[in-house]
Amino acid sequence: MAGLSLAYYLSKSSLGDLPILIIDQFPKNKNDKTWCYWSDCEEEFDKIAEKSWDSLWFHSQSNQSKLLNINPFQYRKINSGDWYAYVNKQLATKPNIQFLDAKIHSFFYKGVDVCVSTDRGDFHASQKVFDSISPFACDFENPKHIKQHFLGWTIESHFPVFKQDSADLFDFRVAFDLECEFMYVLPTSPKKALFEYTFFSGEIRNKNYYRDKLKAYLLAYYGFGEDDYDLLEEEYGVIPMRPIEENAQNLHAKLIKIGTSGGFVKSTTGYSFLRTQHTLKELVANLETKNHKAFVLKELRFKKWMDKVFLQVFIDQKIAGSKVFEALFFKNSPQKILRFLEEKTSLREDLSLMFTVPTFPFVSAAIKLFFKGNKLP
């Protein structure tokens, strides 16, 4: 997504006629992902969103429910197939943009050029290479490396049952342990909805574990047996929830990491779509003005520290993850929380939010980070 997004913004800029080669092992044209985001203003791809909501449900582990009116924000869902079609249509108008289906082996420098080694040969770039495939520094086998891991089903029921005016952002009624686990439900028609069983934790499960949880939820809360709906699509993902520790990249570099590789994922939520769009749009604007001193990602040190404390709380498991979100959503306005997760709150607002979460596990996590040199395990 990041590579195509960058090409899209370049194609619409004053740099749009430069030769661009997009290398990917497989063509991007399948509906294999769902991207969601919230915003209080018009965004680049709002027009292709399948559905949007201005009300979201929060269900606590103790069976308390709260309907969150998020106006002026809208929560939007985009299907990757629609997004790929839209972006590829724009890129097809630019003959200078070429695609190559190839497996990338490595990146290296040769003289003043950056080279990309693939199974179809080596390719040289005299200006820049943007890398969105290098692995991010997260060990998927390490239980102390927090990941967002999930499996989702898009189903179509045999009778109309879903209310489309609101979505379930967090349903913690499924959580019975200290791990942060919840159901996420996006209804898009009276008969169609996406259900995702999601963890913010270190231990990845077998896919059948999530499937069993989905079946149990559909039966418990909708009365659905397996004969009551058709499974249209299944989506599985593991997203690193760790802040990037590498030195900040600026545009002087010829080899620049973007997307998950570049730390574009918000470490405490796993959301990346809108953050990627904003980051790459600004990156292209800086390239246009030759502002090579500009950083690819802005370094917001206090917010990064807060993210680390939040993640350390999940690692320590001295409190159920559901209780942390319950405190945040029951004691603060949803607009304030959404701005906080976008890193748009002031220092005063950040501090006021910190005073609404359970004190002991967060102070304990902050102290632990201090004695470990502000580094997560």
C-alpha positions as CSV (number, residue, x, y, z in Angstrom):
1,M,0.0,0.0,0.0
2,A,2.8,2.4,0.9
3,G,4.6,2.0,-2.4
4,L,1.5,2.5,-4.5
5,S,0.5,5.5,-2.3
6,L,3.8,7.2,-2.9
7,A,3.6,6.6,-6.7
8,Y,0.1,8.0,-6.6
9,Y,1.1,11.3,-4.9
10,L,4.2,11.6,-7.1
11,S,2.0,11.1,-10.2
12,K,-0.1,14.1,-9.2
13,S,2.8,16.3,-8.3
14,S,5.3,18.4,-10.3
15,L,7.6,15.3,-10.2
16,G,5.0,13.2,-12.0
17,D,6.9,12.9,-15.2
18,L,10.0,11.4,-13.7
19,P,10.7,7.7,-14.6
20,I,9.4,5.5,-11.8
21,L,9.7,1.7,-11.5
22,I,7.4,-0.1,-9.1
23,I,8.7,-3.6,-8.2
24,D,6.5,-6.1,-6.4
25,Q,6.4,-9.9,-6.4
26,F,2.7,-10.0,-7.2
27,P,0.4,-7.5,-8.8
28,K,-1.8,-5.6,-6.4
29,N,-5.4,-6.1,-7.6
30,K,-7.1,-8.4,-5.1
31,N,-9.5,-7.6,-2.3
32,D,-7.3,-9.1,0.4
33,K,-7.2,-6.3,3.0
34,T,-9.5,-3.9,4.9
35,W,-8.2,-0.4,5.8
36,C,-10.0,1.8,8.2
37,Y,-9.4,5.3,9.5
38,W,-11.1,8.2,11.2
39,S,-10.9,11.9,10.3
40,D,-12.7,15.1,10.9
41,C,-11.9,16.6,7.5
42,E,-12.0,15.5,3.9
43,E,-9.3,12.9,3.0
44,E,-7.9,11.8,-0.4
45,F,-9.7,8.4,-0.6
46,D,-13.0,9.2,1.2
47,K,-14.9,8.8,-2.1
48,I,-14.0,5.1,-2.4
49,A,-14.9,4.1,1.2
50,E,-17.4,1.3,1.2
51,K,-19.1,2.7,4.4
52,S,-18.7,5.4,7.0
53,W,-20.0,5.8,10.6
54,D,-20.3,8.7,13.0
55,S,-21.3,6.4,15.9
56,L,-19.2,3.6,17.4
57,W,-20.1,1.1,20.2
58,F,-17.8,0.3,23.1
59,H,-18.7,-2.8,25.0
60,S,-16.7,-3.4,28.2
61,Q,-15.7,-6.8,29.7
62,S,-18.2,-6.2,32.5
63,N,-21.0,-5.9,29.9
64,Q,-21.4,-2.2,30.0
65,S,-22.1,-0.6,26.6
66,K,-21.6,3.0,25.5
67,L,-22.5,4.5,22.2
68,L,-19.9,7.0,21.1
69,N,-21.0,9.9,18.9
70,I,-17.7,10.8,17.2
71,N,-18.9,13.9,15.2
72,P,-17.2,15.7,13.6
73,F,-15.2,12.6,13.0
74,Q,-16.2,9.9,10.5
75,Y,-14.9,6.3,10.8
76,R,-14.4,4.9,7.3
77,K,-13.8,1.4,5.8
78,I,-12.0,0.9,2.5
79,N,-11.7,-2.4,0.7
80,S,-8.2,-2.9,-0.8
81,G,-9.6,-4.1,-4.1
82,D,-11.4,-0.8,-4.6
83,W,-8.4,1.1,-3.6
84,Y,-6.0,-0.8,-5.9
85,A,-8.4,-0.3,-8.8
86,Y,-8.6,3.5,-8.1
87,V,-4.9,4.0,-7.7
88,N,-3.9,1.8,-10.6
89,K,-6.3,3.7,-12.9
90,Q,-4.5,6.9,-12.0
91,L,-1.0,5.4,-12.5
92,A,-2.1,4.0,-15.9
93,T,-2.4,7.6,-17.2
94,K,1.4,8.0,-16.6
95,P,3.5,6.2,-19.2
96,N,6.6,7.0,-17.2
97,I,5.5,4.7,-14.4
98,Q,6.3,1.1,-15.1
99,F,5.5,-2.1,-13.1
100,L,7.7,-5.1,-12.7
101,D,6.6,-8.4,-11.1
102,A,9.7,-9.7,-9.4
103,K,10.9,-10.9,-6.1
104,I,13.3,-8.5,-4.4
105,H,16.4,-10.1,-2.8
106,S,18.3,-7.1,-1.4
107,F,19.2,-3.4,-1.7
108,F,22.8,-2.2,-2.1
109,Y,24.9,0.7,-3.2
110,K,27.0,0.7,-6.4
111,G,29.0,3.9,-6.7
112,V,26.5,6.8,-6.3
113,D,23.5,4.6,-7.3
114,V,21.2,2.5,-5.2
115,C,20.5,-0.9,-6.6
116,V,17.7,-3.4,-6.2
117,S,18.6,-7.0,-6.6
118,T,15.7,-9.1,-7.9
119,D,15.1,-12.6,-9.4
120,R,14.8,-10.7,-12.7
121,G,18.1,-8.8,-12.5
122,D,19.5,-5.8,-10.8
123,F,18.0,-2.3,-11.2
124,H,19.8,0.9,-10.6
125,A,18.4,4.2,-9.4
126,S,20.3,7.4,-9.7
127,Q,18.0,9.4,-7.4
128,K,16.1,7.4,-4.8
129,V,14.8,3.9,-3.9
130,F,11.8,3.6,-1.5
131,D,11.8,0.3,0.4
132,S,8.5,-0.9,1.8
133,I,9.3,-4.6,2.0
134,S,12.2,-4.9,4.5
135,P,11.1,-6.5,7.8
136,F,10.4,-4.3,10.7
137,A,12.3,-5.0,13.9
138,C,9.6,-7.1,15.6
139,D,10.1,-10.8,16.5
140,F,6.8,-12.5,15.8
141,E,7.9,-15.4,18.0
142,N,8.8,-13.3,21.0
143,P,5.9,-12.9,23.4
144,K,7.3,-9.6,24.7
145,H,7.0,-8.1,21.2
146,I,3.4,-6.8,21.1
147,K,1.6,-7.4,17.8
148,Q,-1.9,-6.7,16.6
149,H,-2.9,-10.2,15.3
150,F,-6.4,-10.9,14.0
151,L,-8.5,-13.0,11.7
152,G,-11.6,-11.5,10.1
153,W,-14.7,-12.8,8.3
154,T,-16.9,-10.9,5.9
155,I,-20.2,-12.7,6.1
156,E,-23.6,-12.4,4.4
157,S,-26.5,-13.6,6.6
158,H,-29.6,-15.2,5.1
159,F,-31.9,-12.6,6.6
160,P,-31.5,-8.9,7.4
161,V,-30.2,-8.4,10.9
162,F,-27.3,-5.8,11.0
163,K,-27.9,-2.2,12.0
164,Q,-25.7,0.0,9.7
165,D,-25.9,3.2,11.6
166,S,-23.1,2.3,14.0
167,A,-20.1,-0.1,14.2
168,D,-18.5,-1.9,17.2
169,L,-15.1,-0.5,17.6
170,F,-14.3,-2.6,20.7
171,D,-16.3,-5.5,22.1
172,F,-14.4,-6.7,25.2
173,R,-17.3,-9.0,26.3
174,V,-15.1,-11.8,24.7
175,A,-12.1,-11.0,26.9
176,F,-11.6,-13.4,29.9
177,D,-7.9,-13.0,30.6
178,L,-5.3,-10.3,31.0
179,E,-4.4,-10.2,27.3
180,C,-6.1,-7.4,25.3
181,E,-8.5,-9.2,23.0
182,F,-11.8,-8.0,21.5
183,M,-14.2,-8.3,18.6
184,Y,-14.5,-5.6,16.0
185,V,-17.7,-5.4,13.9
186,L,-18.3,-3.3,10.8
187,P,-21.9,-3.7,9.3
188,T,-22.1,-2.5,5.7
189,S,-25.6,-3.6,4.8
190,P,-28.6,-5.3,6.5
191,K,-27.1,-8.7,5.6
192,K,-23.4,-8.1,5.3
193,A,-20.7,-7.3,8.0
194,L,-17.1,-7.8,8.8
195,F,-16.2,-9.5,12.1
196,E,-12.6,-9.5,13.3
197,Y,-11.3,-11.2,16.3
198,T,-8.3,-9.2,17.4
199,F,-5.5,-9.3,20.0
200,F,-3.0,-6.6,21.1
201,S,-0.6,-9.1,22.6
202,G,2.6,-11.0,22.0
203,E,1.4,-14.6,21.5
204,I,0.0,-15.4,18.0
205,R,-2.6,-18.2,17.9
206,N,-3.3,-20.8,15.3
207,K,-5.8,-19.6,12.7
208,N,-8.4,-22.1,13.9
209,Y,-8.4,-20.4,17.3
210,Y,-9.7,-17.1,15.9
211,R,-12.2,-19.0,13.7
212,D,-13.6,-20.8,16.7
213,K,-13.9,-17.5,18.5
214,L,-15.8,-16.0,15.5
215,K,-18.2,-18.9,15.4
216,A,-18.9,-18.6,19.1
217,Y,-19.5,-14.9,18.9
218,L,-21.9,-15.2,16.0
219,L,-23.8,-17.8,17.9
220,A,-23.8,-16.0,21.2
221,Y,-24.7,-12.4,20.0
222,Y,-26.6,-13.0,16.7
223,G,-27.9,-16.5,17.2
224,F,-26.1,-17.6,14.0
225,G,-25.3,-21.2,13.4
226,E,-23.0,-22.0,10.5
227,D,-26.0,-22.6,8.2
228,D,-27.3,-19.1,8.8
229,Y,-24.6,-17.2,6.8
230,D,-22.3,-17.4,3.9
231,L,-18.5,-16.7,4.4
232,L,-17.6,-14.3,1.7
233,E,-14.0,-13.5,2.6
234,E,-11.4,-14.2,5.2
235,E,-8.6,-11.9,6.2
236,Y,-5.7,-12.7,8.5
237,G,-2.9,-10.3,9.6
238,V,-0.1,-9.7,12.1
239,I,1.0,-6.1,12.5
240,P,4.0,-5.0,14.7
241,M,3.1,-2.7,17.6
242,R,6.5,-1.3,18.4
243,P,7.9,2.2,17.9
244,I,10.7,2.5,15.4
245,E,14.1,2.6,17.1
246,E,16.2,3.4,14.1
247,N,17.6,6.9,13.7
248,A,15.2,9.2,12.0
249,Q,15.4,9.2,8.2
250,N,15.6,12.4,6.2
251,L,15.3,13.0,2.5
252,H,19.1,13.3,1.9
253,A,19.2,9.5,2.0
254,K,19.0,7.7,-1.3
255,L,17.5,4.5,0.2
256,I,14.4,5.4,2.3
257,K,12.1,3.0,4.2
258,I,8.4,3.6,4.0
259,G,5.3,1.9,5.2
260,T,5.6,-0.7,8.0
261,S,9.3,-1.0,7.2
262,G,9.7,2.7,7.9
263,G,7.7,2.7,11.1
264,F,4.5,4.2,9.7
265,V,2.2,2.0,11.8
266,K,1.0,3.7,15.0
267,S,2.5,1.4,17.6
268,T,-0.4,1.6,20.1
269,T,-3.2,1.0,17.7
270,G,-1.9,-0.9,14.6
271,Y,-3.6,1.7,12.4
272,S,-1.5,2.9,9.4
273,F,-3.6,3.8,6.4
274,L,-4.3,7.5,7.0
275,R,-0.9,8.0,8.7
276,T,0.7,6.6,5.6
277,Q,-1.3,8.9,3.3
278,H,-0.4,12.0,5.3
279,T,3.3,11.1,5.7
280,L,3.8,10.3,2.0
281,K,1.8,13.4,0.8
282,E,4.1,15.6,2.9
283,L,7.2,13.6,1.7
284,V,6.3,14.4,-1.9
285,A,5.7,18.0,-1.1
286,N,9.2,18.2,0.5
287,L,10.7,16.5,-2.6
288,E,9.1,19.1,-4.8
289,T,10.6,21.9,-2.8
290,K,14.0,20.1,-2.5
291,N,13.6,20.3,1.3
292,H,16.0,17.4,1.8
293,K,16.6,18.2,5.5
294,A,13.0,17.2,6.2
295,F,12.4,14.0,8.2
296,V,10.3,11.2,6.8
297,L,8.6,10.8,10.1
298,K,8.2,13.6,12.6
299,E,9.9,12.8,15.9
300,L,7.4,13.5,18.7
301,R,9.4,12.3,21.7
302,F,6.9,12.7,24.5
303,K,4.2,10.9,22.5
304,K,6.7,8.1,21.5
305,W,7.5,7.7,25.2
306,M,3.8,7.5,26.1
307,D,3.4,4.8,23.4
308,K,6.2,2.8,25.0
309,V,4.6,3.1,28.4
310,F,1.3,1.9,27.0
311,L,3.0,-1.1,25.3
312,Q,5.0,-2.0,28.5
313,V,1.6,-2.2,30.3
314,F,0.5,-4.8,27.8
315,I,3.7,-6.7,28.2
316,D,3.6,-6.7,32.0
317,Q,-0.1,-7.8,32.1
318,K,-0.6,-6.4,35.6
319,I,-4.0,-5.3,34.5
320,A,-6.4,-6.6,31.8
321,G,-6.0,-4.7,28.5
322,S,-9.7,-4.3,28.4
323,K,-9.6,-2.3,31.6
324,V,-7.1,0.2,30.1
325,F,-9.4,0.9,27.2
326,E,-12.5,1.0,29.4
327,A,-10.9,3.7,31.6
328,L,-10.0,5.7,28.5
329,F,-13.3,5.5,26.7
330,F,-15.6,5.9,29.8
331,K,-13.7,8.9,31.3
332,N,-12.9,10.9,28.1
333,S,-14.7,12.2,25.1
334,P,-14.3,10.0,22.0
335,Q,-13.2,13.1,20.1
336,K,-10.3,13.6,22.5
337,I,-9.3,10.0,22.3
338,L,-9.3,9.9,18.5
339,R,-7.2,13.1,18.4
340,F,-4.8,11.6,21.0
341,L,-4.4,8.4,18.9
342,E,-3.7,10.7,15.9
343,E,-1.0,12.5,17.9
344,K,-2.9,15.8,17.6
345,T,-3.5,16.5,21.3
346,S,-1.6,19.1,23.3
347,L,0.7,18.3,26.2
348,R,-2.0,19.4,28.6
349,E,-4.5,17.0,27.0
350,D,-2.0,14.2,27.0
351,L,-1.4,14.6,30.7
352,S,-5.2,14.8,31.4
353,L,-5.6,11.5,29.6
354,M,-2.8,9.9,31.5
355,F,-4.6,10.7,34.8
356,T,-7.7,8.7,33.7
357,V,-5.9,5.3,33.2
358,P,-5.2,3.0,36.2
359,T,-2.3,4.5,38.1
360,F,-0.2,1.6,39.4
361,P,0.4,-0.4,36.1
362,F,1.3,2.7,34.2
363,V,3.6,4.1,36.9
364,S,5.2,0.7,37.2
365,A,5.7,0.5,33.4
366,A,7.2,4.0,33.3
367,I,9.7,3.2,36.0
368,K,10.6,-0.1,34.3
369,L,11.3,1.8,31.1
370,F,13.4,4.4,32.9
371,F,15.7,1.7,34.3
372,K,15.9,0.0,31.0
373,G,17.1,3.1,29.2
374,N,13.6,3.8,27.6
375,K,13.8,0.6,25.6
376,L,11.1,-2.1,25.3
377,P,12.1,-5.8,25.7
